[in-house]
Amino acid sequence: WERCLFKLKEEHTRRTRITAVFLQEINLTNPDKAKPIALEHGFYMFTNVIIRGQYKGGTAILIPKNSIEAQQGESHHAALARVKSTIRCLPHGRGIACDTMVQGQLRRLASVYAPVT
């Protein structure tokens, strides 16, 4: 997990600015542990996991800290709170979405998983 985050951060800082990363079938045993690790690597992590005794499956959106765009006169903290307030989740971990600014335009980002069954 940390190696993946390291490579994403490297890509974001050295090559191409990343707006968001969309993950499906995340299979996290403890998403509350994964979020601080993502934050250490410069990413906010929003998750929607399947809760059946033990976590398995689910979807997530990773957004680099410096990709959270603030509106006119808005602090970074307020911009993050605005994004968090728009999070919507599908049942059974099958999708997560949030609204954020991308190049000055409001956009809905969605990570959706459609299992075969």
Secondary structure, 3 states (H helix, E strand, C coil): CHHHHHHHHHHHHHHCCCCCEEEECCCCCCHHHHHHHHHHCCEEEEEEEEECCCEEEEEEEEEEHHHCCCCCCCCHHHHHHHHHHCCEEEHHHCEEEEEEEECCEEEEEEEECCCCC
